[in-house]
Amino acid sequence: MAVRRVVPIIRSQAVRESREFYGLLGFEEVMNHGWIMTLGSPAAPAAQISFMTEDATAPVTPDISVEVDDVDAVYAAVRASGAEIVHPLRDEEWGVRRFFVRDPNGRVVNVLSHL
């Protein structure tokens, strides 16, 4: 199992303003589904930050996203550990396979792989 990138998620009702502010720091929009927008660095594409009003297909808004190379293997390991699965493993219509798990600090982690 390998981590491809880690993206912090900021809950926000000021998505447009956030895009403008972080644009001053050199970020550009790389994804926008209306309820989640991700900005990335053109010079370092894995350097990203997401802004989310709410998660449109899950019961909670995650605090962080971790993209892995094999989400099914990570899901099996997390389940075997006894960690709390907050949102079950599923394929999303926008091309990711993901699940949510609660970390020991109470934070919700969105673990995903692109399909």
C-alpha positions in Angstrom: 0.0 0.0 0.0 1.3 3.4 -0.9 0.1 7.0 -0.2 -0.2 9.1 -3.4 -1.2 12.4 -1.8 -2.8 13.9 1.3 -5.3 16.8 1.0 -6.6 18.8 3.9 -10.3 19.6 3.7 -11.5 23.0 5.0 -15.3 23.2 5.6 -16.3 26.5 4.0 -19.3 28.5 3.0 -16.8 31.0 1.3 -15.6 28.8 -1.6 -15.3 31.6 -4.1 -13.5 33.9 -1.6 -11.1 31.0 -0.7 -10.3 30.4 -4.4 -9.4 34.1 -4.7 -7.3 34.2 -1.5 -5.4 31.0 -2.2 -4.9 32.2 -5.8 -2.8 34.9 -4.3 -0.5 32.1 -2.9 -0.2 30.5 -6.4 -3.0 27.9 -6.2 -5.3 27.2 -9.2 -8.6 25.4 -9.3 -8.1 21.7 -10.4 -11.6 20.4 -9.5 -15.0 21.8 -8.7 -18.2 19.8 -8.1 -20.1 22.7 -6.6 -20.0 21.2 -3.0 -16.3 20.5 -3.1 -13.5 22.5 -4.8 -9.9 21.6 -4.9 -7.0 23.9 -5.6 -3.5 22.8 -6.6 -0.1 24.1 -7.2 0.9 24.1 -10.9 4.5 23.6 -9.8 3.8 20.7 -7.5 0.5 19.0 -8.6 0.2 16.8 -5.5 0.2 20.0 -3.3 -3.5 20.5 -2.9 -6.2 21.9 -0.6 -10.0 21.3 -0.8 -12.9 23.4 0.4 -16.2 21.7 1.1 -19.6 23.0 2.0 -20.7 19.5 2.9 -20.1 16.0 1.5 -22.9 15.4 -1.1 -22.9 11.6 -0.8 -21.7 10.8 2.7 -23.2 11.4 6.2 -20.3 13.6 7.5 -17.8 16.0 6.1 -14.3 14.5 6.3 -11.3 16.4 7.7 -8.7 15.1 5.4 -8.4 13.0 2.2 -5.7 10.3 1.7 -5.3 9.0 -1.8 -3.8 5.5 -1.8 -2.8 3.1 -4.6 -5.1 0.2 -3.3 -8.1 1.4 -1.4 -9.5 -2.2 -1.1 -6.3 -3.3 0.7 -6.4 -0.3 3.1 -10.1 -0.9 3.8 -9.4 -4.5 4.7 -6.5 -3.5 7.0 -8.6 -0.7 8.7 -11.5 -3.1 9.3 -9.2 -5.7 10.7 -7.8 -3.1 13.1 -11.3 -2.5 14.6 -11.2 1.2 13.6 -14.6 2.9 13.2 -15.8 2.9 9.6 -17.9 6.1 9.3 -18.9 5.6 5.6 -18.6 2.2 3.8 -16.4 1.5 0.8 -18.2 2.4 -2.4 -17.6 3.7 -5.9 -18.7 7.3 -6.5 -20.0 8.7 -9.7 -17.2 11.1 -10.1 -14.6 8.4 -10.5 -13.3 7.5 -7.0 -13.6 4.5 -4.8 -13.6 5.6 -1.1 -14.5 5.0 2.5 -14.3 7.1 5.7 -12.7 6.0 8.9 -12.3 7.8 12.2 -8.8 8.3 13.4 -7.7 8.0 17.1 -8.1 11.8 17.4 -11.8 11.7 16.3 -11.0 13.1 12.8 -12.7 11.6 9.8 -10.4 10.5 7.1 -11.6 10.1 3.5 -9.5 7.2 2.1 -9.7 6.9 -1.7 -8.3 5.7 -5.0 -9.2 6.9 -8.5 -11.1 4.4 -10.6 
